Amino acid sequence: MKGLRFMLDNAASKEKINNIKCFILDMDGTIYLGNELFDCTLPFLDKVKDSGREFYFFTNNSSKSRNAYIEKLRAMGIEISPDQMMISTHVILRFLAKNHPGKTVYVVGTPSLLKEFEEGGAKMVEDDPDIVVLGFDTTLNYEKLEKACRFIRHGSIFYGINPDWNCPVENGEFIPDCGSIAKLIQASTGVEAQFFGKPSRHTLDYIIEKTGYKADQIAIVGDRLYTDIAVADKSDVSSILVLTGESSMEDLEESDVKPDMIFDSLEDIRKLLV
Protein backbone atom coordinates (compact mmCIF):
# COMPACT_ATOMS: atom_id res chain seq x y z
CA MET A 1 0.00 0.00 0.00
CA LYS A 2 2.91 2.36 0.67
CA GLY A 3 3.72 2.30 -3.05
CA LEU A 4 0.41 3.97 -3.84
CA ARG A 5 1.55 7.21 -2.27
CA PHE A 6 3.11 9.70 -4.69
CA MET A 7 6.46 10.81 -3.30
CA LEU A 8 7.86 14.31 -3.73
CA ASP A 9 10.64 13.20 -6.09
CA ASN A 10 8.19 11.40 -8.38
CA ALA A 11 8.30 13.15 -11.76
CA ALA A 12 4.90 11.77 -12.76
CA SER A 13 3.16 13.25 -9.72
CA LYS A 14 4.85 16.62 -10.24
CA GLU A 15 3.74 16.71 -13.87
CA LYS A 16 0.18 15.72 -12.94
CA ILE A 17 -0.06 18.36 -10.22
CA ASN A 18 1.27 21.09 -12.46
CA ASN A 19 -1.29 20.38 -15.17
CA ILE A 20 -4.00 21.36 -12.68
CA LYS A 21 -5.40 24.87 -13.14
CA CYS A 22 -8.08 24.81 -10.42
CA PHE A 23 -8.10 23.23 -6.96
CA ILE A 24 -11.42 22.45 -5.27
CA LEU A 25 -10.66 22.17 -1.58
CA ASP A 26 -12.70 20.41 1.07
CA MET A 27 -12.69 22.21 4.41
CA ASP A 28 -13.06 20.14 7.61
CA GLY A 29 -10.13 17.75 7.72
CA THR A 30 -8.42 19.31 4.71
CA ILE A 31 -7.65 22.97 5.51
CA TYR A 32 -8.65 22.92 9.19
CA LEU A 33 -10.09 20.81 11.99
CA GLY A 34 -12.96 22.51 13.79
CA ASN A 35 -11.67 26.03 14.42
CA GLU A 36 -7.96 25.27 14.04
CA LEU A 37 -6.36 26.08 10.69
CA PHE A 38 -3.55 23.76 9.63
CA ASP A 39 -0.14 25.45 9.46
CA CYS A 40 0.25 24.36 5.84
CA THR A 41 -3.00 25.93 4.57
CA LEU A 42 -2.03 29.59 4.07
CA PRO A 43 1.32 28.80 2.39
CA PHE A 44 -0.49 26.39 0.06
CA LEU A 45 -3.12 28.96 -0.92
CA ASP A 46 -0.43 31.59 -1.50
CA LYS A 47 1.47 29.20 -3.76
CA VAL A 48 -1.66 28.41 -5.77
CA LYS A 49 -2.29 32.13 -6.36
CA ASP A 50 1.37 32.94 -7.06
CA SER A 51 1.51 30.17 -9.68
CA GLY A 52 -1.43 31.66 -11.60
CA ARG A 53 -3.94 29.00 -10.54
CA GLU A 54 -7.29 29.30 -8.81
CA PHE A 55 -8.80 27.67 -5.74
CA TYR A 56 -12.35 27.23 -4.54
CA PHE A 57 -13.75 25.72 -1.38
CA PHE A 58 -16.51 23.12 -1.41
CA THR A 59 -17.96 21.80 1.80
CA ASN A 60 -20.54 19.06 2.21
CA ASN A 61 -21.37 20.49 5.63
CA SER A 62 -24.93 21.79 5.28
CA SER A 63 -25.27 23.08 8.84
CA LYS A 64 -24.00 26.58 8.01
CA SER A 65 -24.65 29.21 5.34
CA ARG A 66 -22.18 30.28 2.67
CA ASN A 67 -21.72 33.64 4.44
CA ALA A 68 -20.94 31.85 7.70
CA TYR A 69 -18.14 29.92 5.99
CA ILE A 70 -16.81 33.07 4.34
CA GLU A 71 -16.70 34.76 7.75
CA LYS A 72 -15.06 31.71 9.33
CA LEU A 73 -12.35 31.73 6.67
CA ARG A 74 -11.87 35.49 7.07
CA ALA A 75 -11.31 35.01 10.79
CA MET A 76 -8.61 32.49 9.88
CA GLY A 77 -6.90 34.95 7.54
CA ILE A 78 -8.37 33.67 4.26
CA GLU A 79 -10.14 36.31 2.13
CA ILE A 80 -12.29 34.95 -0.70
CA SER A 81 -15.10 36.10 -2.95
CA PRO A 82 -18.59 34.57 -2.55
CA ASP A 83 -18.06 32.69 -5.83
CA GLN A 84 -15.11 30.85 -4.29
CA MET A 85 -17.28 29.33 -1.56
CA MET A 86 -19.39 26.39 -2.72
CA ILE A 87 -21.69 24.44 -0.40
CA SER A 88 -23.74 21.31 -0.94
CA THR A 89 -26.91 23.26 -0.13
CA HIS A 90 -26.62 25.21 -3.38
CA VAL A 91 -26.35 21.99 -5.40
CA ILE A 92 -29.73 20.75 -4.18
CA LEU A 93 -31.31 24.22 -4.47
CA ARG A 94 -30.32 24.31 -8.14
CA PHE A 95 -31.78 20.82 -8.62
CA LEU A 96 -35.07 21.71 -6.91
CA ALA A 97 -35.47 24.85 -9.02
CA LYS A 98 -34.87 22.91 -12.24
CA ASN A 99 -36.76 19.71 -11.44
CA HIS A 100 -39.42 20.58 -8.83
CA PRO A 101 -40.49 24.19 -9.50
CA GLY A 102 -43.28 25.26 -7.19
CA LYS A 103 -43.15 22.12 -5.04
CA THR A 104 -43.33 22.49 -1.25
CA VAL A 105 -40.42 21.46 0.96
CA TYR A 106 -40.05 20.54 4.63
CA VAL A 107 -36.41 21.16 5.62
CA VAL A 108 -34.79 19.38 8.55
CA GLY A 109 -31.87 21.64 9.32
CA THR A 110 -30.29 24.44 11.30
CA PRO A 111 -31.58 28.03 11.20
CA SER A 112 -28.71 28.84 8.82
CA LEU A 113 -29.81 26.09 6.43
CA LEU A 114 -33.42 27.24 6.52
CA LYS A 115 -32.27 30.78 5.70
CA GLU A 116 -30.31 29.49 2.69
CA PHE A 117 -33.45 27.73 1.43
CA GLU A 118 -35.53 30.83 1.98
CA GLU A 119 -33.05 33.03 0.12
CA GLY A 120 -32.78 30.36 -2.59
CA GLY A 121 -36.50 30.65 -3.35
CA ALA A 122 -37.65 27.31 -1.92
CA LYS A 123 -41.33 27.11 -0.91
CA MET A 124 -40.96 25.84 2.66
CA VAL A 125 -43.86 24.45 4.69
CA GLU A 126 -44.33 22.77 8.07
CA ASP A 127 -47.03 20.31 7.03
CA ASP A 128 -47.92 18.05 4.09
CA PRO A 129 -44.83 18.81 1.94
CA ASP A 130 -44.12 17.42 -1.50
CA ILE A 131 -40.48 16.92 -0.52
CA VAL A 132 -38.54 16.35 2.71
CA VAL A 133 -34.96 17.68 2.63
CA LEU A 134 -32.56 16.55 5.34
CA GLY A 135 -29.43 18.54 6.13
CA PHE A 136 -26.67 18.20 8.72
CA ASP A 137 -28.86 19.38 11.58
CA THR A 138 -26.94 20.16 14.76
CA THR A 139 -30.26 21.42 16.21
CA LEU A 140 -32.03 18.10 15.55
CA ASN A 141 -34.81 17.08 17.93
CA TYR A 142 -37.37 14.31 18.13
CA GLU A 143 -40.21 16.47 16.80
CA LYS A 144 -38.33 17.11 13.55
CA LEU A 145 -37.54 13.41 13.14
CA GLU A 146 -41.14 12.39 13.78
CA LYS A 147 -42.49 14.88 11.26
CA ALA A 148 -39.97 13.94 8.58
CA CYS A 149 -40.71 10.23 8.99
CA ARG A 150 -44.47 10.80 8.93
CA PHE A 151 -44.30 12.91 5.77
CA ILE A 152 -42.10 10.36 4.01
CA ARG A 153 -44.41 7.49 4.97
CA HIS A 154 -47.27 9.48 3.43
CA GLY A 155 -45.45 9.84 0.13
CA SER A 156 -43.12 12.84 0.35
CA ILE A 157 -39.91 12.54 -1.70
CA PHE A 158 -36.86 12.10 0.55
CA TYR A 159 -33.70 14.05 -0.32
CA GLY A 160 -30.53 14.34 1.76
CA ILE A 161 -28.10 17.18 1.19
CA ASN A 162 -24.83 15.44 2.09
CA PRO A 163 -24.15 11.73 2.73
CA ASP A 164 -21.30 12.14 5.27
CA TRP A 165 -21.48 9.70 8.18
CA ASN A 166 -19.44 11.89 10.53
CA CYS A 167 -18.12 15.42 10.81
CA PRO A 168 -14.53 15.67 12.13
CA VAL A 169 -13.94 18.01 15.06
CA GLU A 170 -11.00 18.89 17.28
CA ASN A 171 -8.92 16.33 19.18
CA GLY A 172 -9.52 13.58 16.64
CA GLU A 173 -13.21 13.25 17.50
CA PHE A 174 -16.25 12.97 15.20
CA ILE A 175 -19.92 13.88 15.50
CA PRO A 176 -22.83 12.28 13.55
CA ASP A 177 -23.45 13.97 10.20
CA CYS A 178 -26.33 14.02 7.71
CA GLY A 179 -25.71 10.52 6.34
CA SER A 180 -26.07 8.98 9.79
CA ILE A 181 -29.31 10.87 10.47
CA ALA A 182 -30.63 9.75 7.07
CA LYS A 183 -30.02 6.11 8.01
CA LEU A 184 -32.12 6.60 11.13
CA ILE A 185 -35.00 7.93 9.01
CA GLN A 186 -34.51 5.11 6.50
CA ALA A 187 -34.69 2.53 9.30
CA SER A 188 -38.01 3.97 10.41
CA THR A 189 -39.61 4.53 6.99
CA GLY A 190 -37.93 2.03 4.69
CA VAL A 191 -37.15 4.89 2.28
CA GLU A 192 -33.57 5.68 1.27
CA ALA A 193 -32.54 9.29 0.67
CA GLN A 194 -31.12 10.56 -2.60
CA PHE A 195 -28.10 12.76 -1.85
CA PHE A 196 -26.76 15.86 -3.61
CA GLY A 197 -23.43 16.73 -2.04
CA LYS A 198 -20.20 14.92 -2.75
CA PRO A 199 -19.95 12.27 -4.23
CA SER A 200 -23.07 12.77 -6.36
CA ARG A 201 -22.78 13.58 -10.04
CA HIS A 202 -24.93 16.63 -9.28
CA THR A 203 -21.98 18.08 -7.37
CA LEU A 204 -19.40 17.32 -10.05
CA ASP A 205 -21.55 18.96 -12.73
CA TYR A 206 -22.07 21.95 -10.44
CA ILE A 207 -18.32 22.39 -9.89
CA ILE A 208 -17.47 22.19 -13.59
CA GLU A 209 -20.23 24.62 -14.48
CA LYS A 210 -19.39 27.15 -11.76
CA THR A 211 -15.60 27.19 -12.27
CA GLY A 212 -15.67 27.19 -16.07
CA TYR A 213 -12.67 24.85 -16.29
CA LYS A 214 -12.47 21.64 -18.25
CA ALA A 215 -12.68 18.49 -16.15
CA ASP A 216 -9.04 17.54 -16.72
CA GLN A 217 -7.91 20.95 -15.41
CA ILE A 218 -9.60 20.45 -12.02
CA ALA A 219 -8.40 18.61 -8.91
CA ILE A 220 -10.60 17.88 -5.92
CA VAL A 221 -8.64 17.74 -2.67
CA GLY A 222 -10.11 16.20 0.45
CA ASP A 223 -9.77 13.85 3.39
CA ARG A 224 -12.70 11.47 2.79
CA LEU A 225 -12.62 8.60 0.35
CA TYR A 226 -16.38 8.13 0.12
CA THR A 227 -17.18 11.80 -0.62
CA ASP A 228 -14.21 13.96 -1.70
CA ILE A 229 -12.44 11.25 -3.68
CA ALA A 230 -15.51 9.38 -4.89
CA VAL A 231 -17.01 12.49 -6.51
CA ALA A 232 -14.22 12.45 -9.12
CA ASP A 233 -14.35 8.69 -9.68
CA LYS A 234 -14.72 7.64 -13.34
CA SER A 235 -14.27 11.23 -14.53
CA ASP A 236 -11.44 13.35 -15.94
CA VAL A 237 -11.29 15.35 -12.71
CA SER A 238 -8.24 14.46 -10.58
CA SER A 239 -8.65 13.40 -6.97
CA ILE A 240 -6.12 14.04 -4.21
CA LEU A 241 -6.43 12.46 -0.76
CA VAL A 242 -4.79 14.23 2.18
CA LEU A 243 -4.31 12.33 5.43
CA THR A 244 -5.14 15.19 7.79
CA GLY A 245 -8.78 14.24 8.43
CA GLU A 246 -11.04 11.21 8.41
CA SER A 247 -9.55 8.68 5.98
CA SER A 248 -6.34 6.77 6.69
CA MET A 249 -4.08 4.48 4.68
CA GLU A 250 -5.83 1.57 6.39
CA ASP A 251 -9.18 2.82 5.08
CA LEU A 252 -7.69 2.97 1.60
CA GLU A 253 -6.84 -0.72 1.68
CA GLU A 254 -10.52 -1.59 2.20
CA SER A 255 -11.97 0.97 -0.22
CA ASP A 256 -13.05 0.38 -3.81
CA VAL A 257 -12.52 4.11 -4.44
CA LYS A 258 -8.88 5.03 -5.06
CA PRO A 259 -7.46 8.57 -5.31
CA ASP A 260 -5.19 9.63 -8.13
CA MET A 261 -2.71 10.97 -5.58
CA ILE A 262 -2.16 10.68 -1.83
CA PHE A 263 -0.29 13.13 0.36
CA ASP A 264 0.16 13.67 4.06
CA SER A 265 -1.10 17.27 3.81
CA LEU A 266 -1.44 20.31 1.55
CA GLU A 267 2.22 21.07 2.26
CA ASP A 268 3.32 18.16 0.08
CA ILE A 269 1.23 19.50 -2.81
CA ARG A 270 2.66 22.99 -2.35
CA LYS A 271 6.20 21.67 -2.72
CA LEU A 272 5.34 20.27 -6.16
CA LEU A 273 3.75 23.42 -7.60
CA VAL A 274 5.75 25.54 -10.00
N, C-alpha and C positions, 0 to 999 in steps of 0.2 A: 504493500500500500504506500510505503514511503516514496516509491518511484513515481507515483502519480503527481506529487507536488512539483511544481515548476520552480527550479532554483534560480537564483539571481544571475548566474553565469550562463544560463540556458539561452542561446541565441534565438531559438524558436519562440520562447515566451516573450522575449524583448521585442521581437518583430511583431508578434500578435498584439501586444499591448500598444505599441506605437502606431498601429493601424486604426486604433480606436479614436474617434472624434468626439464622442459624447459618453460620459459616465452617468449611469442612473444609480444613485446610492440609496440603499436602505438606511434606516436611522438607528433604532434600538439594536444594539449588538454589533453595529457596523461602524458608526461614527461616534457613538456614545453608549453608555449604559445608564439608564435612568436619567439623572441630572449631571452625570460626570462625563465630560468630553474626553475622548482618548487623546493622548499627547500627539499622536501621529496625524490627527485629522486636519488641523489647520495647515501644516506643511504640505500635506497631500493636496488640499484644495488650491493652495497657492501655486503649486507645481502644475496642476491642471490648467489654471488660468494663464500662467506664464508661458506654457507650451502651446497656447492658442486653441485649446480645447474647451469644451463646455461641460458643466455638471448640473445635474438636477437631483432633487431628493424625491423619493417615492416611499411612503410608509403605508403599510397595511393597517396600521393602528387607526381604527375608526372612532376612538373615544374622544378625539380632540378635533377642532376646526383647523382649516389651513392657516388662518391668522394666528392661532395659538402656537402652531409649529414655527411659523415665521418669527414670532416673538421669542420662543424658546431658543431658536438658533441665534437670534440677535443677542440674547443675553449671554450666549456662549462665544460671542465674537464673530459670528458668521452672518454677513449681510447678503440677502438674496432678494430677487424680485418675486412677486407672487407667482409668476409663470414657472419659476424654478422649484416650486413646492407642489408636488403631486400627492394626492391622497386617494385611497381606495374608494372613499365616499363619492368622489366626483366621477369615478368609473360607472358606478351603479346609477347615479343621477342621470348621466348621459344615456344609459341604456333605458331607463324608465321613460325619459322624454321621447326617445325614438320608438320604443316598442309598446309602451302602455300610456299614451297620452290621455290625460283626464281621469285615469284610474285612481282610486283612493288607496292610501297607504297608512298602515299602523307601524310606527317605528319604535323598536326596542333599542334605546340608546341613551347616551348622556345628554344633558342640556345642550352641549356644544354640537353634538350630532344632529339633534332636532333643529337647531338653528341653521345648520348647513342645508338640511332638507327644505326648510322654509325658504331660505334665500335662493335655493336651487329650483324653486317653483313646484315642489311636490305638493299634492293635495292630501294633507295629513288629517286623519280622523282617529277617534278613540273607540269607535264601535263599527262593526260590520264592514271591515275594509276589503278591498279587492286583493290586496297584497300585504303580507307581513314582511318587514325588513328588519333583520337582526344585525346590530352592530356590536362592537366591543363595549359592553355596557358596564362600566365600573360603578354605576348607581343601580344595578339590577336588584329587583325585589320580587317577592313571590307573586304579587298582583300582576306585574308585567308578564311573568312567565305563564300564569294561568290564562291571561287574556290572549296571549300569542298562541298558546296551544289550542284554546277554544276556537279561535278564528280559523286556524289551520285545519282543525277537524271539520269545520263547517265549509271548507272549500277554498279558503284564501290561499293564494300562491305564496310559497315560502322562499324568500331570498335571504342569503347571508352576505354581509359585505366582505369580510375577510375570513379565511379558513384557519388562521393560526390557532394551534392548540394552547400555546402559552405566550405570555409577554415577558421578556427578560427584564429584570430590575437589578438594583445594586446588590452587591455581595453574593453574586452567583445564584440568586433566587429567581423564581418564576411565579407569575400569577396566571390564573385561567383566562384565556382569551376567547374570542368570538367562536372559534371552531369547537371549543369544548362546550360552550353554552348551547350551540346548535345541536350537538349530540344529545344533550339533555332533552331538548325539545323533540328531536327525532325519536328518542326512546319512548316519549309519552304519546306522540301522534302517529308514528310510523312513517312520517314524511321527511325526506332528506332535503336539505337546503341546497339551492344552486348558489355558488359563490362568485364574486366579481373582483375581488382583489387578486394579488399574486397567489397562485400561478395561472389564473384563468387567461384564456386567449383575449378576453375583453380588455384586460390590463395591457397585454403586449400591444394590441392594436391602438390603444389609447396613447401609450408611450411613443410609438412610432409617429402617430398623427400629430401629437403635441410638440415633439421635438423637431420634426421635419427632416430628420436624418434617415438614411437608408439603414435597413436592419443590420447589415454587416459593418456599420460604422458605430454601433452602439454596444456598450458593455453594461450589464447589470451586475452590481456588486452587492453582496449580502452575506448574512451569516446563517441562513436557513436553507437547507436542501429542498424542503418540500414546498417552499414559496418562492424565495428569491432566485434560486437556481432552476427550479422546475418551470418557472414562467418563460425561460428562454429555451427550454428543451425542444428539440426538433425544429429549430428556427435558425436563421442566420445571425441572430443576436448572440453575442458572447456572454458567458456566465463566469463570474469570478467569486469563489467562496473565500471568505476571510474567517479565521478561527478565533474571533474575538467575542462571539456571542453564543448562540444556542448549539449549532452543529459542531461535532468533533470529527476527528479522523476515524474514530470507531463507528460513528454514525454512517460515515461514507462507505465503510465496508459492507453495511447492511442495506444500503440504498440502491434502488434501480436508477435514480437520477444522479448523473455525474457532472460536475462542473468542468468547464474548459480549462480553468486554472484554479489553483489553490495557493493561498498565501496566509501567513500568520496574521498580517494586519495590512492596513492601507500603506504603511511605511514601505513594505516590500514592493508595492506597485509604484510608489513614488520614485523609488531608486531606479526603476526601469524606464521611466518617461524621459524622452528627450524632445 
